[in-house]
Amino acid sequence: METHGRIDLRLFVVAVACVLLAQALLIFNPGYYSHDELQWAFFATQAKGGFFGNGLWGDFQAFQYRPLTFSLWMVLSRRLFEHPYAFHAVMVTWGAINAGMVTALLHRYGAKPLVSLLGALVFALGPYAAYTHGWVGTIADLAWLSCALAVALGVREDTKPAIILAATFLLTSMALLAKESAIVMPGLLALAWWFSGRKRHWALACLASIVPVAIYLAFRVKAILFATETTGAIYQWSFLSIPTRWLEYQLFPVLTSRFGANDFLEKAVGRRMAIAAAIAWLLLAWSLWRAGGRWLAAFLLGGVVALGPVLLLAGAANQYGYAFAAVTAGVVALAWSDMARPAQIIVGVIAMLCLWHGANITLGMHDAGVRQAHFSPALARAVASASHVVRLRPQSEDDRWTYLRLTHDVPSYRGVAIGGRARLVEAGEPADFIIDRRGELVPDAP
Protein backbone atom coordinates (compact mmCIF):
# COMPACT_ATOMS: atom_id res chain seq x y z
CA MET A 1 0.00 0.00 0.00
CA GLU A 2 2.87 2.38 0.83
CA THR A 3 4.56 1.72 -2.53
CA HIS A 4 1.26 2.20 -4.32
CA GLY A 5 0.80 5.53 -2.54
CA ARG A 6 4.25 6.73 -3.61
CA ILE A 7 3.41 5.88 -7.22
CA ASP A 8 0.14 7.81 -6.90
CA LEU A 9 2.05 10.85 -5.63
CA ARG A 10 4.57 10.67 -8.46
CA LEU A 11 1.80 10.32 -11.01
CA PHE A 12 0.04 13.31 -9.46
CA VAL A 13 3.18 15.45 -9.76
CA VAL A 14 3.85 14.35 -13.35
CA ALA A 15 0.25 15.04 -14.37
CA VAL A 16 0.33 18.53 -12.85
CA ALA A 17 3.62 19.31 -14.60
CA CYS A 18 2.36 18.01 -17.96
CA VAL A 19 -0.80 20.14 -17.81
CA LEU A 20 1.12 23.27 -16.83
CA LEU A 21 3.50 22.79 -19.75
CA ALA A 22 0.85 21.84 -22.29
CA GLN A 23 -1.42 24.74 -21.32
CA ALA A 24 1.27 27.37 -20.97
CA LEU A 25 -0.51 29.36 -23.68
CA LEU A 26 -3.50 29.65 -21.36
CA ILE A 27 -1.27 30.92 -18.55
CA PHE A 28 0.53 33.47 -20.71
CA ASN A 29 -2.70 35.02 -21.90
CA PRO A 30 -2.56 38.83 -21.68
CA GLY A 31 -6.31 39.32 -21.41
CA TYR A 32 -9.69 37.83 -20.64
CA TYR A 33 -12.42 35.99 -22.49
CA SER A 34 -15.73 37.60 -21.58
CA HIS A 35 -17.68 40.29 -19.77
CA ASP A 36 -17.85 38.22 -16.58
CA GLU A 37 -14.22 38.91 -15.73
CA LEU A 38 -14.66 42.63 -16.44
CA GLN A 39 -17.83 42.80 -14.34
CA TRP A 40 -16.27 41.06 -11.35
CA ALA A 41 -13.21 43.28 -11.55
CA PHE A 42 -15.62 46.21 -11.08
CA PHE A 43 -17.61 44.47 -8.32
CA ALA A 44 -14.38 43.73 -6.47
CA THR A 45 -13.60 47.44 -6.25
CA GLN A 46 -17.10 48.25 -4.97
CA ALA A 47 -17.63 45.42 -2.50
CA LYS A 48 -17.43 46.04 1.21
CA GLY A 49 -16.46 43.43 3.74
CA GLY A 50 -14.18 40.45 3.50
CA PHE A 51 -14.61 36.93 2.22
CA PHE A 52 -17.66 36.21 4.40
CA GLY A 53 -18.93 39.75 4.90
CA ASN A 54 -19.81 40.60 1.32
CA GLY A 55 -23.54 39.83 1.38
CA LEU A 56 -23.25 36.84 -0.97
CA TRP A 57 -23.74 34.14 1.68
CA GLY A 58 -27.23 34.98 2.90
CA ASP A 59 -29.17 35.35 -0.35
CA PHE A 60 -30.52 31.80 -0.57
CA GLN A 61 -33.08 32.72 -3.23
CA ALA A 62 -30.56 34.05 -5.74
CA PHE A 63 -30.76 32.05 -8.97
CA GLN A 64 -27.01 31.49 -8.86
CA TYR A 65 -26.34 30.97 -5.17
CA ARG A 66 -22.59 30.38 -5.35
CA PRO A 67 -21.17 32.30 -2.38
CA LEU A 68 -17.96 30.27 -2.18
CA THR A 69 -17.24 30.80 -5.88
CA PHE A 70 -18.22 34.45 -6.01
CA SER A 71 -16.37 35.37 -2.80
CA LEU A 72 -13.22 33.68 -4.07
CA TRP A 73 -13.63 35.30 -7.49
CA MET A 74 -13.97 38.72 -5.86
CA VAL A 75 -10.83 38.23 -3.77
CA LEU A 76 -8.84 37.03 -6.78
CA SER A 77 -10.15 39.84 -9.00
CA ARG A 78 -9.21 42.45 -6.43
CA ARG A 79 -5.63 41.18 -6.34
CA LEU A 80 -4.98 39.68 -9.76
CA PHE A 81 -7.20 41.30 -12.41
CA GLU A 82 -4.45 43.72 -13.43
CA HIS A 83 -2.06 40.77 -13.65
CA PRO A 84 -3.75 38.37 -16.09
CA TYR A 85 -0.79 35.99 -16.28
CA ALA A 86 -1.05 35.42 -12.53
CA PHE A 87 -4.84 35.07 -12.68
CA HIS A 88 -4.62 32.51 -15.47
CA ALA A 89 -1.81 30.70 -13.66
CA VAL A 90 -4.18 30.16 -10.72
CA MET A 91 -6.83 28.71 -13.03
CA VAL A 92 -4.52 26.39 -14.97
CA THR A 93 -2.75 25.23 -11.82
CA TRP A 94 -6.12 24.42 -10.26
CA GLY A 95 -7.08 22.47 -13.37
CA ALA A 96 -3.72 20.70 -13.31
CA ILE A 97 -4.34 19.65 -9.69
CA ASN A 98 -7.71 18.22 -10.74
CA ALA A 99 -5.91 16.27 -13.46
CA GLY A 100 -3.42 15.02 -10.88
CA MET A 101 -6.25 13.77 -8.69
CA VAL A 102 -7.83 11.97 -11.65
CA THR A 103 -4.48 10.30 -12.38
CA ALA A 104 -4.06 9.07 -8.81
CA LEU A 105 -7.67 7.88 -8.70
CA LEU A 106 -7.36 5.88 -11.92
CA HIS A 107 -4.17 4.21 -10.73
CA ARG A 108 -5.72 3.34 -7.39
CA TYR A 109 -8.61 1.54 -9.11
CA GLY A 110 -6.60 -0.58 -11.47
CA ALA A 111 -5.29 1.41 -14.44
CA LYS A 112 -1.59 1.05 -15.17
CA PRO A 113 0.53 4.13 -14.37
CA LEU A 114 0.99 5.25 -17.98
CA VAL A 115 -2.66 4.64 -18.84
CA SER A 116 -3.71 6.56 -15.70
CA LEU A 117 -1.58 9.51 -16.75
CA LEU A 118 -2.71 9.50 -20.38
CA GLY A 119 -6.38 9.14 -19.42
CA ALA A 120 -6.12 12.14 -17.10
CA LEU A 121 -4.32 14.18 -19.77
CA VAL A 122 -7.00 13.43 -22.36
CA PHE A 123 -9.46 14.85 -19.83
CA ALA A 124 -7.37 17.88 -18.82
CA LEU A 125 -6.13 18.83 -22.28
CA GLY A 126 -9.36 18.06 -24.13
CA PRO A 127 -11.85 20.68 -25.30
CA TYR A 128 -14.05 20.84 -22.21
CA ALA A 129 -11.15 21.28 -19.80
CA ALA A 130 -9.09 23.58 -22.05
CA TYR A 131 -12.04 25.98 -22.15
CA THR A 132 -12.67 25.67 -18.40
CA HIS A 133 -9.02 26.19 -17.47
CA GLY A 134 -8.74 29.17 -19.82
CA TRP A 135 -11.79 31.15 -18.70
CA VAL A 136 -11.73 32.82 -15.30
CA GLY A 137 -15.54 32.65 -15.29
CA THR A 138 -15.44 28.89 -14.63
CA ILE A 139 -14.08 28.92 -11.08
CA ALA A 140 -17.29 27.20 -9.96
CA ASP A 141 -16.71 24.21 -12.23
CA LEU A 142 -13.12 23.79 -11.07
CA ALA A 143 -14.21 24.02 -7.44
CA TRP A 144 -17.05 21.52 -7.37
CA LEU A 145 -15.11 18.93 -9.36
CA SER A 146 -12.17 19.35 -6.97
CA CYS A 147 -14.51 18.56 -4.08
CA ALA A 148 -15.93 15.52 -5.88
CA LEU A 149 -12.45 14.17 -6.68
CA ALA A 150 -11.32 14.76 -3.10
CA VAL A 151 -14.27 12.67 -1.90
CA ALA A 152 -13.40 9.89 -4.34
CA LEU A 153 -9.77 9.87 -3.21
CA GLY A 154 -10.73 9.89 0.46
CA VAL A 155 -13.17 6.99 0.23
CA ARG A 156 -11.11 3.88 0.97
CA GLU A 157 -11.86 0.54 2.56
CA ASP A 158 -9.36 1.22 5.34
CA THR A 159 -10.78 4.67 6.17
CA LYS A 160 -12.85 4.88 9.34
CA PRO A 161 -16.59 5.25 8.63
CA ALA A 162 -16.84 8.38 10.78
CA ILE A 163 -14.14 10.07 8.71
CA ILE A 164 -15.83 9.08 5.45
CA LEU A 165 -19.15 10.45 6.66
CA ALA A 166 -17.75 13.72 8.00
CA ALA A 167 -15.39 14.44 5.09
CA THR A 168 -17.99 13.63 2.44
CA PHE A 169 -20.61 15.78 4.15
CA LEU A 170 -18.17 18.71 4.36
CA LEU A 171 -16.85 18.41 0.80
CA THR A 172 -20.32 18.01 -0.67
CA SER A 173 -21.47 21.10 1.21
CA MET A 174 -18.50 23.07 -0.14
CA ALA A 175 -19.21 21.85 -3.65
CA LEU A 176 -22.84 23.01 -3.40
CA LEU A 177 -21.70 26.44 -2.21
CA ALA A 178 -19.50 26.56 -5.31
CA LYS A 179 -22.09 25.50 -7.89
CA GLU A 180 -25.52 23.92 -8.01
CA SER A 181 -24.20 21.25 -10.40
CA ALA A 182 -22.80 19.49 -7.32
CA ILE A 183 -26.25 18.02 -6.67
CA VAL A 184 -25.08 15.15 -8.90
CA MET A 185 -22.46 14.01 -6.37
CA PRO A 186 -24.70 11.43 -4.64
CA GLY A 187 -25.52 9.97 -8.04
CA LEU A 188 -21.85 9.63 -8.95
CA LEU A 189 -21.11 8.01 -5.59
CA ALA A 190 -24.05 5.63 -6.06
CA LEU A 191 -22.61 4.55 -9.41
CA ALA A 192 -19.19 4.07 -7.79
CA TRP A 193 -20.85 1.86 -5.17
CA TRP A 194 -22.65 -0.20 -7.80
CA PHE A 195 -19.74 -0.72 -10.17
CA SER A 196 -17.29 -1.40 -7.33
CA GLY A 197 -19.30 -4.45 -6.34
CA ARG A 198 -21.44 -2.69 -3.73
CA LYS A 199 -18.56 -1.85 -1.39
CA ARG A 200 -19.64 -0.48 1.98
CA HIS A 201 -17.34 2.57 1.99
CA TRP A 202 -18.92 3.90 -1.22
CA ALA A 203 -22.39 3.41 0.26
CA LEU A 204 -21.39 5.43 3.32
CA ALA A 205 -20.07 8.24 1.14
CA CYS A 206 -23.25 8.24 -0.93
CA LEU A 207 -25.44 8.50 2.16
CA ALA A 208 -23.28 11.28 3.60
CA SER A 209 -23.53 13.19 0.32
CA ILE A 210 -27.30 12.88 0.11
CA VAL A 211 -27.83 14.83 3.34
CA PRO A 212 -26.35 18.21 2.28
CA VAL A 213 -27.91 17.88 -1.18
CA ALA A 214 -31.34 17.31 0.38
CA ILE A 215 -30.88 20.32 2.68
CA TYR A 216 -29.66 22.44 -0.24
CA LEU A 217 -32.63 21.52 -2.43
CA ALA A 218 -35.08 22.19 0.40
CA PHE A 219 -33.85 25.79 0.47
CA ARG A 220 -33.11 26.24 -3.23
CA VAL A 221 -35.36 24.17 -5.47
CA LYS A 222 -37.92 26.94 -5.99
CA ALA A 223 -35.27 29.48 -6.99
CA ILE A 224 -33.61 27.02 -9.35
CA LEU A 225 -36.77 25.86 -11.11
CA PHE A 226 -38.86 29.02 -11.22
CA ALA A 227 -36.44 31.94 -11.53
CA THR A 228 -35.67 31.40 -15.21
CA GLU A 229 -37.89 34.31 -16.34
CA THR A 230 -35.26 36.73 -15.05
CA THR A 231 -32.24 34.79 -16.34
CA GLY A 232 -30.64 34.26 -19.71
CA ALA A 233 -32.24 32.18 -22.44
CA ILE A 234 -29.77 29.34 -21.91
CA TYR A 235 -31.22 28.70 -18.43
CA GLN A 236 -34.71 28.02 -19.74
CA TRP A 237 -35.30 24.34 -19.10
CA SER A 238 -37.38 21.55 -20.58
CA PHE A 239 -37.35 17.75 -20.48
CA LEU A 240 -37.59 17.90 -24.27
CA SER A 241 -34.05 19.32 -24.35
CA ILE A 242 -32.48 16.17 -22.92
CA PRO A 243 -31.90 14.16 -26.17
CA THR A 244 -30.34 17.11 -28.02
CA ARG A 245 -28.14 18.19 -25.11
CA TRP A 246 -26.99 14.61 -24.52
CA LEU A 247 -26.02 14.19 -28.17
CA GLU A 248 -24.17 17.52 -28.25
CA TYR A 249 -22.07 16.67 -25.21
CA GLN A 250 -21.26 13.22 -26.58
CA LEU A 251 -20.19 14.39 -30.05
CA PHE A 252 -18.48 17.70 -29.32
CA PRO A 253 -15.09 16.31 -28.15
CA VAL A 254 -14.17 15.01 -31.62
CA LEU A 255 -15.52 17.99 -33.59
CA THR A 256 -12.07 19.52 -33.73
CA SER A 257 -13.03 22.73 -35.53
CA ARG A 258 -15.88 23.65 -33.16
CA PHE A 259 -15.24 26.21 -30.43
CA GLY A 260 -18.55 25.77 -28.62
CA ALA A 261 -20.63 22.71 -27.76
CA ASN A 262 -23.90 24.45 -28.58
CA ASP A 263 -26.11 24.68 -31.68
CA PHE A 264 -23.99 22.73 -34.19
CA LEU A 265 -26.80 20.19 -34.71
CA GLU A 266 -29.05 22.99 -35.97
CA LYS A 267 -26.78 23.89 -38.89
CA ALA A 268 -26.40 21.93 -42.11
CA VAL A 269 -22.60 21.92 -41.92
CA GLY A 270 -22.78 20.98 -38.27
CA ARG A 271 -25.09 18.07 -39.05
CA ARG A 272 -22.64 16.69 -41.61
CA MET A 273 -19.82 16.99 -39.10
CA ALA A 274 -22.03 15.40 -36.48
CA ILE A 275 -22.50 12.31 -38.63
CA ALA A 276 -18.73 11.72 -38.69
CA ALA A 277 -18.58 12.40 -34.94
CA ALA A 278 -21.45 9.96 -34.36
CA ILE A 279 -19.54 7.23 -36.20
CA ALA A 280 -16.52 7.86 -33.97
CA TRP A 281 -18.75 7.73 -30.89
CA LEU A 282 -20.33 4.44 -32.01
CA LEU A 283 -16.86 2.97 -32.51
CA LEU A 284 -15.91 4.08 -28.99
CA ALA A 285 -19.11 2.54 -27.60
CA TRP A 286 -18.34 -0.69 -29.48
CA SER A 287 -14.82 -0.72 -28.02
CA LEU A 288 -16.18 -0.38 -24.49
CA TRP A 289 -18.84 -3.02 -25.08
CA ARG A 290 -16.26 -5.48 -26.39
CA ALA A 291 -14.17 -4.83 -23.27
CA GLY A 292 -17.21 -5.68 -21.16
CA GLY A 293 -20.79 -4.52 -20.95
CA ARG A 294 -20.17 -2.96 -17.55
CA TRP A 295 -17.68 -0.52 -19.09
CA LEU A 296 -20.18 0.71 -21.64
CA ALA A 297 -22.83 0.98 -18.91
CA ALA A 298 -20.43 2.96 -16.69
CA PHE A 299 -19.55 5.26 -19.59
CA LEU A 300 -23.19 5.97 -20.45
CA LEU A 301 -24.59 6.19 -16.93
CA GLY A 302 -21.60 8.05 -15.54
CA GLY A 303 -21.76 10.59 -18.34
CA VAL A 304 -25.47 11.21 -17.86
CA VAL A 305 -25.17 11.58 -14.09
CA ALA A 306 -22.15 13.89 -14.36
CA LEU A 307 -24.11 16.18 -16.68
CA GLY A 308 -27.25 15.87 -14.60
CA PRO A 309 -29.48 18.98 -14.68
CA VAL A 310 -27.57 20.72 -17.49
CA LEU A 311 -29.23 18.27 -19.90
CA LEU A 312 -32.48 20.14 -19.24
CA LEU A 313 -31.13 23.52 -20.35
CA ALA A 314 -31.86 25.29 -23.61
CA GLY A 315 -28.22 25.28 -24.68
CA ALA A 316 -24.99 23.41 -24.12
CA ALA A 317 -21.86 25.08 -22.74
CA ASN A 318 -18.29 23.82 -22.72
CA GLN A 319 -17.71 24.26 -19.00
CA TYR A 320 -20.81 22.19 -18.21
CA GLY A 321 -19.00 19.22 -19.76
CA TYR A 322 -15.99 19.48 -17.43
CA ALA A 323 -17.05 16.78 -14.96
CA PHE A 324 -18.52 14.74 -17.82
CA ALA A 325 -15.08 14.72 -19.46
CA ALA A 326 -13.40 13.59 -16.24
CA VAL A 327 -15.85 10.73 -15.71
CA THR A 328 -15.90 9.45 -19.29
CA ALA A 329 -12.12 9.70 -19.81
CA GLY A 330 -11.68 7.89 -16.52
CA VAL A 331 -14.00 5.04 -17.49
CA VAL A 332 -12.22 4.56 -20.81
CA ALA A 333 -8.82 4.49 -19.06
CA LEU A 334 -10.03 1.88 -16.56
CA ALA A 335 -11.42 -0.23 -19.41
CA TRP A 336 -8.18 -0.05 -21.45
CA SER A 337 -6.60 -3.25 -20.14
CA ASP A 338 -9.72 -5.23 -21.05
CA MET A 339 -9.71 -3.99 -24.66
CA ALA A 340 -8.39 -5.95 -27.62
CA ARG A 341 -5.82 -4.28 -29.87
CA PRO A 342 -8.34 -3.01 -32.50
CA ALA A 343 -10.40 -1.36 -29.76
CA GLN A 344 -7.30 0.23 -28.27
CA ILE A 345 -6.40 1.67 -31.68
CA ILE A 346 -9.89 3.16 -31.99
CA VAL A 347 -9.65 4.68 -28.51
CA GLY A 348 -6.17 6.02 -29.28
CA VAL A 349 -7.39 7.78 -32.43
CA ILE A 350 -10.36 9.29 -30.59
CA ALA A 351 -8.04 10.44 -27.79
CA MET A 352 -5.82 12.18 -30.36
CA LEU A 353 -8.88 13.94 -31.80
CA CYS A 354 -9.82 15.14 -28.31
CA LEU A 355 -6.31 16.47 -27.73
CA TRP A 356 -6.27 18.19 -31.12
CA HIS A 357 -9.62 19.77 -30.33
CA GLY A 358 -8.33 20.89 -26.94
CA ALA A 359 -5.30 22.50 -28.59
CA ASN A 360 -7.61 24.41 -30.94
CA ILE A 361 -9.69 25.62 -27.98
CA THR A 362 -6.50 26.70 -26.21
CA LEU A 363 -5.46 28.75 -29.24
CA GLY A 364 -8.94 30.29 -29.43
CA MET A 365 -8.95 31.25 -25.74
CA HIS A 366 -5.51 32.85 -26.07
CA ASP A 367 -6.61 34.75 -29.18
CA ALA A 368 -9.68 36.06 -27.35
CA GLY A 369 -7.48 37.25 -24.48
CA VAL A 370 -5.11 39.07 -26.84
CA ARG A 371 -8.05 40.89 -28.42
CA GLN A 372 -9.50 41.86 -25.05
CA ALA A 373 -6.11 43.20 -23.92
CA HIS A 374 -6.17 45.57 -26.90
CA PHE A 375 -9.89 46.27 -27.11
CA SER A 376 -10.95 47.14 -23.54
CA PRO A 377 -8.28 49.82 -22.92
CA ALA A 378 -8.95 51.29 -26.39
CA LEU A 379 -12.69 51.35 -25.69
CA ALA A 380 -12.14 53.04 -22.31
CA ARG A 381 -10.05 55.75 -24.00
CA ALA A 382 -12.68 56.26 -26.72
CA VAL A 383 -15.56 56.46 -24.25
CA ALA A 384 -13.67 58.81 -21.93
CA SER A 385 -13.11 61.32 -24.74
CA ALA A 386 -16.60 61.07 -26.31
CA SER A 387 -19.73 63.02 -25.44
CA HIS A 388 -22.05 60.53 -27.14
CA VAL A 389 -22.56 56.78 -27.37
CA VAL A 390 -19.54 55.34 -29.17
CA ARG A 391 -20.56 53.27 -32.19
CA LEU A 392 -18.39 50.26 -32.97
CA ARG A 393 -18.33 47.86 -35.90
CA PRO A 394 -16.13 44.76 -36.16
CA GLN A 395 -13.90 44.63 -39.21
CA SER A 396 -14.95 41.00 -39.63
CA GLU A 397 -18.46 39.80 -38.83
CA ASP A 398 -16.90 36.57 -37.59
CA ASP A 399 -15.61 38.57 -34.62
CA ARG A 400 -18.96 40.09 -33.63
CA TRP A 401 -19.66 37.56 -30.90
CA THR A 402 -16.29 38.29 -29.27
CA TYR A 403 -17.07 42.00 -28.93
CA LEU A 404 -20.67 41.45 -27.94
CA ARG A 405 -19.30 39.55 -24.97
CA LEU A 406 -16.71 42.20 -24.15
CA THR A 407 -19.22 45.08 -24.21
CA HIS A 408 -22.19 43.37 -22.54
CA ASP A 409 -23.21 45.03 -19.27
CA VAL A 410 -19.70 46.13 -18.26
CA PRO A 411 -20.16 48.93 -15.67
CA SER A 412 -16.65 50.31 -15.99
CA TYR A 413 -13.13 49.45 -17.03
CA ARG A 414 -10.12 50.75 -15.11
CA GLY A 415 -12.15 53.58 -13.64
CA VAL A 416 -13.86 54.65 -16.89
CA ALA A 417 -17.64 54.23 -16.84
CA ILE A 418 -18.74 52.10 -19.81
CA GLY A 419 -22.33 51.00 -19.17
CA GLY A 420 -24.46 51.96 -22.17
CA ARG A 421 -21.91 54.40 -23.59
CA ALA A 422 -20.80 52.02 -26.34
CA ARG A 423 -22.68 49.77 -28.72
CA LEU A 424 -21.98 47.51 -31.66
CA VAL A 425 -23.71 48.53 -34.88
CA GLU A 426 -24.68 46.21 -37.69
CA ALA A 427 -22.64 45.73 -40.85
CA GLY A 428 -23.11 48.69 -43.20
CA GLU A 429 -24.23 51.10 -40.47
CA PRO A 430 -22.10 54.19 -39.75
CA ALA A 431 -19.64 53.78 -36.90
CA ASP A 432 -17.19 55.92 -35.01
CA PHE A 433 -14.62 53.14 -34.89
CA ILE A 434 -13.85 49.91 -36.67
CA ILE A 435 -12.56 47.10 -34.45
CA ASP A 436 -9.64 45.54 -36.30
CA ARG A 437 -8.60 41.90 -36.04
CA ARG A 438 -6.31 42.60 -33.08
CA GLY A 439 -9.00 44.43 -31.10
CA GLU A 440 -7.69 47.95 -31.74
CA LEU A 441 -10.10 50.79 -32.60
CA VAL A 442 -9.55 52.47 -35.95
CA PRO A 443 -11.59 55.62 -36.79
CA ASP A 444 -14.14 54.82 -39.48
CA ALA A 445 -13.44 56.68 -42.70
CA PRO A 446 -16.40 58.94 -43.71
Secondary structure, DSSP 8 states (H G I E B T S, - for coil): -HHHHHHHHHHHHHHHHHHHHHTHHHHT--S-SSHHHHHHHHHHHH--S-SSSSS-SS-TTSSS--HHHHHHHHHHHHHHTT-HHHHHHHHHHHHHHHHHHHHHHHHHTT--HHHHHHHHHHHHHSHHHHHHHH-GGGHHHHHHHHHHHHHHHH--TTS-HHHHHHHHHHHHHHHHHH-GGGGGHHHHHHHHHHHTTS-HHHHHHHHHHHHHHHHHHHHHHHHHHH-GGGS-GGG-B-GGGHHHHHHHHHHGGG-TT-S-SSSGGGSHHHHHHHHHHHHHHHHHHHHHHHH-HHHHHHHHHHHHHHHGGGGGBSS--GGGGHHHHHHHHHHHHHHGGGS-HHHHHHHHHHHHHHHHHHHHHHHHHHHHHHHHHHHHHHHHHHHHT-SS-EEEEESSGGGHHHHHHHHTT--EETTEE-TTSEEE--TTS--SEEE-TTS-EEE---
